[in-house]
Amino acid sequence: MALDYASFYRAICVTRDYFKNQNLPENGLAVVLMTDLLATWVMVLALRWLGLNTIVISGLHQVEKLQLKDVGCFVCIETDIANHDFGLANLPAAPVISLPVDIYQNIFEGELPPFEDTGVYGGHIIFTSGTTGTYKKIFIESHNEKERALNGGNVRGFSKDTNLLLFGLGLWTGVGWNCPIIIWTVGGSMIFEHRKNYLDYMPNYNFNALIPAVSIMKDLAKSGNSHLFQNKNIKIQSSAGLIGEDIIDAVLSKIDCSLFRFYSASELASAALIAPIKKASDTHWLYPAPQRDIQIIDEDGRPAQPGQSGEIRIGLNAFDAQAYYDDPVTSSKVFRDGYFYPGDMAVMREDGGIKILGRLADVINIEGNKIAVGPIEEKIQAFLQVNEVCLFTHVNALGREELIVAIEADVSPDEDKLDQIRQDFNSMDSVIFPVLKEFPRSETGLAKVRRMDLMEKLKRDYQI
């Protein structure tokens, strides 16, 4: 379905009018069940116009995992009710409001309804697995939403002439929430695509901007469909995960594009690091985005020297999250002294270029997906019968995404067992197994592994 701005506005208005007659709770969270992206956006914008805070989920099983409190209502499209089990155990007692799809029959013509400025608009919650492998919620307020969007638009270079194609990113993700808001604020066009065979439909879209995840970058690189890339001068902003040089080379050779690499997080309103990619090797080094304070610090919190691995921290601005929603304990660890600590290791060159080395915290990033390493490390340790295991991901000298399984043991484990682990991680370009007799550890407390020091040792002694 294609909508101009007038039809989009009418759709929001009729949805808002319908909800007004449904005895909505005056307070509490409106939990919207994901349907197609356009319909979900219309429902969320209508509910926020009525002053309700919103969150979008893919299924009711997420309610308990997200530990949602003060749920005021569940909202979904009428035809989707049968797809959800509202009798699920531990589900909060809240009314279910279903939206009939036939209310949109007359949105394409007629007078525009007058805009009613209530002065009170709801916020929205996005969520991320964060640095612990569990959901962390981020509340985005409405009071500075326009300024926030304009700031993000400046960083990304979006304007009224931007036709952005976005693949299947739900309204719980940073990019999936922020980018449509930016596009609509500057007057551009949004194209939502969430079908599994999305490559078949790309030739139909007159897009000039694209934000692909790692998996989509790989699909674009492998595709032999010449019609797929008939659009010219596409601005591609790759924003997640480690991408091999072979993928970059293939995309640059097939698509007439300006390719950029972005490093950001759901907690940030705009990117922290950016780099234009003219050739594949450019993908490793990024530079601070405008007005961003980026630092690399050592284990003791001191500034790292050029060439020294450390933890990256990002100065927060007025549009970034300052804490997690309803989680003061994790907030105190991740948001400290005006900085956000995303849990990544990095190194800085003399010229200010920054290379992300992998995860410092207890998740790893595989094809843009954060996976908790604690349980995996425990299983591998028990399987190999070694003292300890630490997992890291990085891009190796060949530009390929590599999993490092660092092993603390007196002797190398059986090769057959290592081959089995390689099979378990066959989505990675390569898996390596450096064996050390001792990991560097803290000298006090629980003598925990100093992961930054371990990665530095691996770089130095194993040419990683």
C-alpha positions as CSV (number, residue, x, y, z in Angstrom):
1,M,0.0,0.0,0.0
2,A,1.3,3.5,-0.9
3,L,0.2,6.5,1.2
4,D,0.9,10.2,0.7
5,Y,1.2,12.4,3.7
6,A,-2.5,13.4,3.6
7,S,-3.7,9.8,3.5
8,F,-1.2,8.9,6.3
9,Y,-2.6,11.7,8.5
10,R,-6.2,10.7,7.8
11,A,-5.3,7.1,8.8
12,I,-3.9,8.3,12.1
13,C,-6.9,10.5,12.7
14,V,-9.5,7.7,12.1
15,T,-7.5,5.3,14.2
16,R,-7.3,7.9,17.0
17,D,-11.0,8.5,16.8
18,Y,-11.7,4.8,17.0
19,F,-9.5,4.4,20.1
20,K,-11.1,7.4,21.8
21,N,-14.4,5.5,21.9
22,Q,-12.8,2.3,23.3
23,N,-12.6,3.4,27.0
24,L,-8.8,3.6,26.9
25,P,-7.1,3.7,30.3
26,E,-6.1,7.1,31.4
27,N,-2.7,5.8,32.5
28,G,-0.7,2.7,31.9
29,L,1.2,1.3,28.9
30,A,-0.4,0.5,25.6
31,V,1.2,-2.8,24.4
32,V,0.9,-2.9,20.6
33,L,1.2,-6.3,18.9
34,M,3.2,-6.1,15.7
35,T,1.4,-6.5,12.5
36,D,2.6,-5.1,9.2
37,L,4.9,-2.1,9.8
38,L,2.7,0.6,8.4
39,A,-0.4,-0.4,10.3
40,T,1.7,-0.7,13.5
41,W,3.1,2.8,13.0
42,V,-0.4,4.2,12.5
43,M,-1.7,2.6,15.8
44,V,1.3,3.7,17.8
45,L,1.1,7.4,16.6
46,A,-2.6,7.5,17.3
47,L,-2.2,6.1,20.8
48,R,0.6,8.5,21.6
49,W,-1.5,11.4,20.3
50,L,-4.1,10.3,22.9
51,G,-1.4,10.6,25.6
52,L,-0.6,7.0,26.1
53,N,3.0,5.6,26.3
54,T,3.5,2.7,23.9
55,I,5.7,-0.3,23.3
56,V,5.6,-2.7,20.3
57,I,6.2,-6.5,20.7
58,S,6.3,-9.3,18.3
59,G,4.3,-11.7,20.6
60,L,2.8,-12.0,24.0
61,H,5.6,-14.2,25.2
62,Q,7.7,-11.1,25.4
63,V,5.6,-9.4,28.1
64,E,7.0,-11.5,30.9
65,K,10.6,-11.3,29.6
66,L,10.4,-7.5,29.3
67,Q,8.9,-7.4,32.9
68,L,6.3,-4.9,31.7
69,K,4.6,-3.1,34.5
70,D,1.4,-1.0,34.6
71,V,0.1,-2.5,31.3
72,G,-3.1,-0.5,30.5
73,C,-4.2,-2.3,27.4
74,F,-3.2,-4.6,24.6
75,V,-3.8,-3.4,21.1
76,C,-3.8,-5.3,17.8
77,I,-5.5,-5.5,14.4
78,E,-8.9,-7.3,14.6
79,T,-7.8,-10.0,12.1
80,D,-4.7,-10.8,14.3
81,I,-6.6,-11.7,17.5
82,A,-6.7,-15.4,16.7
83,N,-2.9,-15.4,16.3
84,H,-2.3,-14.4,19.9
85,D,-3.0,-16.4,23.1
86,F,-4.4,-13.8,25.5
87,G,-5.0,-16.6,28.0
88,L,-1.2,-17.0,28.5
89,A,-0.1,-17.5,32.0
90,N,1.4,-14.5,33.9
91,L,-0.1,-12.1,31.4
92,P,-1.3,-8.8,33.1
93,A,-5.0,-8.4,33.3
94,A,-5.7,-5.6,30.8
95,P,-8.4,-5.0,28.2
96,V,-7.7,-6.1,24.6
97,I,-8.5,-3.4,22.0
98,S,-8.8,-4.6,18.4
99,L,-8.8,-2.3,15.4
100,P,-11.1,-3.2,12.4
101,V,-9.2,-2.9,9.1
102,D,-12.2,-1.5,7.2
103,I,-11.9,1.9,8.9
104,Y,-9.2,2.8,6.3
105,Q,-11.5,2.7,3.3
106,N,-11.9,6.5,3.1
107,I,-8.4,7.8,3.9
108,F,-7.4,8.5,0.3
109,E,-9.6,11.5,-0.3
110,G,-11.7,14.2,1.4
111,E,-10.9,17.2,3.6
112,L,-8.1,16.9,6.1
113,P,-9.3,16.7,9.7
114,P,-8.2,19.7,11.8
115,F,-5.2,19.0,13.9
116,E,-6.0,18.9,17.6
117,D,-3.0,19.9,19.7
118,T,-3.6,18.3,23.1
119,G,-0.3,19.4,24.5
120,V,0.2,16.0,26.1
121,Y,1.7,13.2,23.9
122,G,2.8,9.8,25.0
123,G,6.4,8.5,24.8
124,H,7.6,5.2,23.4
125,I,9.7,2.3,24.7
126,I,12.3,0.6,22.6
127,F,14.4,-2.3,23.9
128,T,17.7,-4.0,23.3
129,S,19.5,-7.1,24.6
130,G,22.2,-4.6,25.7
131,T,25.4,-5.8,27.4
132,T,23.8,-8.6,29.5
133,G,21.9,-10.6,27.0
134,T,18.6,-9.7,28.7
135,Y,16.1,-7.0,27.6
136,K,16.9,-3.4,28.5
137,K,14.2,-0.8,27.9
138,I,14.8,2.7,26.8
139,F,12.0,5.3,27.2
140,I,11.9,8.0,24.5
141,E,10.0,11.1,25.6
142,S,7.9,13.2,23.3
143,H,8.9,16.7,24.5
144,N,12.0,17.1,22.3
145,E,11.1,14.6,19.6
146,K,11.3,17.0,16.7
147,E,14.7,18.4,17.8
148,R,15.9,14.8,18.4
149,A,14.8,13.8,14.9
150,L,16.4,16.8,13.2
151,N,19.7,16.1,15.0
152,G,19.6,12.5,13.8
153,G,18.7,13.7,10.3
154,N,21.7,15.9,10.2
155,V,24.0,13.1,11.2
156,R,22.6,10.7,8.6
157,G,22.2,13.3,5.9
158,F,18.4,12.7,5.4
159,S,16.3,15.4,3.7
160,K,12.9,15.8,2.0
161,D,14.5,14.1,-1.1
162,T,15.4,10.9,0.8
163,N,13.5,7.8,-0.1
164,L,14.6,5.3,2.6
165,L,14.1,1.6,2.2
166,L,14.1,-0.2,5.6
167,F,14.0,-4.0,5.9
168,G,11.8,-5.5,8.6
169,L,13.1,-3.5,11.6
170,G,10.4,-3.4,14.3
171,L,9.5,-0.4,16.4
172,W,11.4,-1.9,19.3
173,T,14.8,-1.3,17.6
174,G,16.8,1.9,17.6
175,V,17.0,2.2,13.8
176,G,13.5,0.9,13.3
177,W,12.1,3.6,15.5
178,N,14.4,6.6,14.9
179,C,14.7,6.5,11.1
180,P,11.0,6.7,10.2
181,I,10.5,9.5,12.7
182,I,13.5,11.4,11.1
183,I,12.2,10.8,7.6
184,W,8.7,12.1,8.4
185,T,10.1,15.1,10.3
186,V,12.2,16.2,7.3
187,G,9.5,15.4,4.7
188,G,11.1,12.4,3.0
189,S,9.6,9.1,2.0
190,M,9.6,5.8,3.9
191,I,9.5,2.4,2.3
192,F,8.8,-0.5,4.6
193,E,9.7,-4.1,3.5
194,H,9.3,-7.1,5.8
195,R,8.7,-10.0,3.4
196,K,11.2,-12.9,3.5
197,N,11.8,-12.7,-0.2
198,Y,12.5,-9.0,-0.1
199,L,15.1,-9.1,-2.9
200,D,12.3,-10.0,-5.3
201,Y,10.6,-6.6,-4.6
202,M,13.6,-4.3,-4.5
203,P,13.5,-3.4,-8.2
204,N,9.9,-2.0,-7.7
205,Y,11.1,0.7,-5.3
206,N,12.4,4.1,-6.2
207,F,14.7,4.3,-3.2
208,N,17.9,6.3,-2.8
209,A,18.8,5.3,0.8
210,L,19.2,1.9,2.4
211,I,20.1,0.8,6.0
212,P,20.9,-2.9,5.8
213,A,21.8,-5.3,8.6
214,V,24.8,-7.6,8.1
215,S,22.6,-10.5,6.8
216,I,21.1,-8.2,4.1
217,M,24.5,-6.9,3.1
218,K,25.5,-10.5,2.5
219,D,22.4,-11.2,0.5
220,L,23.0,-8.1,-1.7
221,A,26.6,-9.2,-2.2
222,K,25.6,-12.7,-3.3
223,S,22.6,-11.7,-5.5
224,G,23.0,-12.2,-9.2
225,N,19.9,-10.2,-10.1
226,S,21.1,-7.3,-12.2
227,H,17.7,-5.6,-12.1
228,L,18.0,-5.4,-8.3
229,F,20.5,-2.6,-8.6
230,Q,19.0,-0.3,-11.3
231,N,18.7,2.6,-8.8
232,K,21.6,5.0,-9.0
233,N,23.6,6.8,-6.4
234,I,22.1,5.0,-3.4
235,K,23.2,6.0,0.0
236,I,23.9,2.8,2.0
237,Q,24.4,3.1,5.7
238,S,25.5,-0.2,7.2
239,S,24.9,0.0,10.9
240,A,25.3,-3.3,12.7
241,G,27.8,-6.1,13.1
242,L,31.2,-6.9,11.6
243,I,31.3,-7.1,7.8
244,G,34.0,-8.9,5.8
245,E,36.0,-7.1,3.1
246,D,34.7,-9.6,0.5
247,I,31.1,-8.4,1.3
248,I,32.1,-4.8,1.0
249,D,34.0,-5.4,-2.3
250,A,31.0,-7.2,-3.8
251,V,28.5,-4.5,-2.8
252,L,30.7,-1.7,-4.1
253,S,31.2,-3.5,-7.4
254,K,27.5,-4.2,-7.9
255,I,25.7,-1.1,-6.7
256,D,26.1,2.5,-7.7
257,C,26.3,3.8,-4.2
258,S,27.8,5.9,-1.5
259,L,28.6,3.4,1.3
260,F,29.0,4.5,4.9
261,R,29.7,2.5,8.1
262,F,27.9,3.6,11.2
263,Y,28.6,2.6,14.8
264,S,25.7,3.3,17.2
265,A,23.4,1.7,19.8
266,S,19.8,1.8,20.7
267,E,20.7,3.9,23.7
268,L,22.0,6.7,21.4
269,A,19.8,9.1,19.4
270,S,22.4,9.3,16.6
271,A,25.5,7.5,15.5
272,A,28.7,7.7,17.5
273,L,31.2,6.8,14.8
274,I,30.9,7.1,11.0
275,A,33.2,6.4,8.0
276,P,32.7,6.7,4.3
277,I,33.8,3.4,2.6
278,K,35.5,3.9,-0.7
279,K,37.3,0.6,-0.6
280,A,36.9,-2.6,1.5
281,S,39.8,-1.8,3.9
282,D,38.1,1.4,4.9
283,T,35.5,-0.5,6.9
284,H,37.8,-1.2,9.8
285,W,38.4,2.4,10.9
286,L,35.7,4.9,11.9
287,Y,35.7,8.5,13.1
288,P,33.7,10.3,15.7
289,A,30.4,11.7,14.4
290,P,29.9,15.5,14.6
291,Q,29.7,16.8,18.2
292,R,30.4,13.3,19.7
293,D,32.9,12.8,22.5
294,I,34.5,9.3,22.1
295,Q,37.1,8.0,24.4
296,I,39.1,4.7,24.8
297,I,40.0,3.9,28.4
298,D,42.1,1.1,30.0
299,E,41.0,-1.3,32.7
300,D,41.6,1.4,35.4
301,G,39.5,4.0,33.6
302,R,42.5,6.0,32.3
303,P,42.8,7.2,28.7
304,A,44.4,4.5,26.5
305,Q,47.4,5.4,24.5
306,P,47.2,5.3,20.7
307,G,47.4,1.7,19.6
308,Q,46.4,0.4,23.0
309,S,43.2,-1.6,23.3
310,G,40.7,-0.4,25.7
311,E,37.0,0.1,26.4
312,I,35.1,2.6,24.3
313,R,32.8,5.1,26.0
314,I,30.6,7.7,24.4
315,G,29.7,11.1,25.8
316,L,25.9,11.5,26.1
317,N,24.0,14.4,24.6
318,A,20.5,15.8,25.5
319,F,18.8,13.4,23.0
320,D,20.4,10.2,24.2
321,A,19.1,7.9,26.9
322,Q,20.5,8.7,30.3
323,A,19.3,5.5,32.0
324,Y,17.4,2.3,31.3
325,Y,13.7,2.3,32.0
326,D,12.9,0.7,35.3
327,D,16.4,-0.7,35.8
328,P,18.5,1.4,38.1
329,V,21.1,-1.3,38.8
330,T,22.1,-1.9,35.1
331,S,21.8,1.9,34.5
332,S,24.4,2.6,37.1
333,K,26.9,0.3,35.3
334,V,26.2,1.4,31.7
335,F,25.5,5.2,32.2
336,R,28.2,6.8,34.3
337,D,29.5,10.3,34.7
338,G,27.9,11.5,31.5
339,Y,29.1,8.6,29.4
340,F,27.5,5.5,27.9
341,Y,29.6,2.3,28.1
342,P,28.4,0.0,25.3
343,G,30.7,-2.9,26.3
344,D,32.9,-2.9,23.2
345,M,36.7,-3.0,23.0
346,A,38.4,-0.6,20.6
347,V,41.7,0.9,19.7
348,M,42.4,4.5,18.5
349,R,45.1,5.6,16.0
350,E,47.1,8.7,16.2
351,D,44.8,10.4,13.6
352,G,41.7,9.7,15.7
353,G,40.5,6.7,13.7
354,I,38.8,4.1,15.9
355,K,38.6,0.3,15.3
356,I,36.0,-1.8,17.1
357,L,37.7,-5.0,18.2
358,G,34.8,-6.9,19.6
359,R,32.8,-7.3,22.8
360,L,34.2,-6.6,26.2
361,A,31.0,-7.5,28.0
362,D,29.2,-10.8,28.2
363,V,27.6,-10.8,24.8
364,I,29.1,-11.2,21.3
365,N,27.8,-9.8,18.1
366,I,27.3,-12.4,15.3
367,E,25.8,-11.1,12.1
368,G,24.3,-8.2,14.0
369,N,22.7,-10.4,16.7
370,K,23.8,-10.1,20.3
371,I,24.3,-13.4,22.0
372,A,25.0,-13.9,25.7
373,V,28.4,-15.6,26.0
374,G,28.2,-16.7,29.6
375,P,26.2,-19.9,28.9
376,I,28.1,-20.6,25.7
377,E,31.5,-20.2,27.4
378,E,30.4,-22.6,30.2
379,K,29.2,-25.2,27.7
380,I,32.4,-25.0,25.7
381,Q,34.5,-25.2,28.9
382,A,32.7,-28.3,30.0
383,F,32.8,-29.9,26.6
384,L,36.6,-29.3,26.2
385,Q,37.3,-29.9,29.9
386,V,39.6,-26.9,30.2
387,N,40.1,-24.3,32.9
388,E,38.3,-21.4,31.2
389,V,37.0,-20.1,27.9
390,C,36.5,-16.6,26.6
391,L,34.8,-15.7,23.4
392,F,35.4,-12.6,21.2
393,T,34.5,-11.6,17.7
394,H,36.5,-9.4,15.4
395,V,37.4,-8.8,11.7
396,N,40.7,-10.5,10.9
397,A,43.4,-9.2,8.5
398,L,41.6,-10.7,5.5
399,G,38.5,-8.6,6.4
400,R,36.5,-11.7,7.5
401,E,34.3,-12.0,10.6
402,E,36.1,-14.3,13.0
403,L,35.2,-15.9,16.3
404,I,38.0,-16.2,18.8
405,V,37.6,-19.1,21.3
406,A,40.4,-18.3,23.8
407,I,41.2,-21.4,25.9
408,E,43.0,-21.5,29.3
409,A,44.6,-25.0,29.5
410,D,47.9,-26.7,29.8
411,V,47.5,-28.5,26.5
412,S,45.5,-28.0,23.4
413,P,42.1,-29.8,23.3
414,D,41.4,-32.7,21.0
415,E,41.1,-31.5,17.3
416,D,37.9,-33.4,16.7
417,K,36.2,-31.5,19.5
418,L,37.4,-28.2,18.1
419,D,36.0,-29.1,14.7
420,Q,32.6,-29.8,16.3
421,I,32.7,-26.3,17.8
422,R,33.5,-24.9,14.3
423,Q,30.4,-26.6,13.0
424,D,28.3,-25.1,15.8
425,F,29.4,-21.6,14.6
426,N,29.4,-22.2,10.9
427,S,27.8,-18.8,10.2
428,M,31.2,-17.3,11.1
429,D,33.8,-16.9,8.4
430,S,36.4,-18.6,10.6
431,V,36.8,-19.8,14.2
432,I,40.2,-19.9,15.9
433,F,41.4,-21.5,19.2
434,P,44.4,-19.8,20.8
435,V,45.5,-21.7,23.9
436,L,47.1,-20.0,26.9
437,K,48.4,-21.5,30.1
438,E,47.0,-18.5,32.1
439,F,44.5,-15.7,31.3
440,P,45.3,-12.3,32.8
441,R,43.2,-11.8,35.9
442,S,42.4,-9.1,38.4
443,E,44.6,-9.3,41.5
444,T,41.8,-8.7,44.0
445,G,38.3,-10.0,44.7
446,L,37.2,-12.9,42.5
447,A,40.3,-12.8,40.2
448,K,38.1,-12.3,37.2
449,V,39.5,-12.5,33.7
450,R,40.7,-9.1,32.5
451,R,39.2,-9.4,29.0
452,M,40.8,-6.2,27.6
453,D,44.2,-7.4,28.7
454,L,43.5,-10.9,27.3
455,M,42.5,-9.4,23.9
456,E,45.7,-7.3,23.9
457,K,47.8,-10.4,24.6
458,L,46.1,-12.3,21.8
459,K,46.8,-9.4,19.4
460,R,50.4,-9.3,20.5
461,D,51.3,-13.0,20.8
462,Y,49.0,-14.5,18.2
463,Q,48.8,-11.8,15.6
464,I,45.0,-11.6,16.0
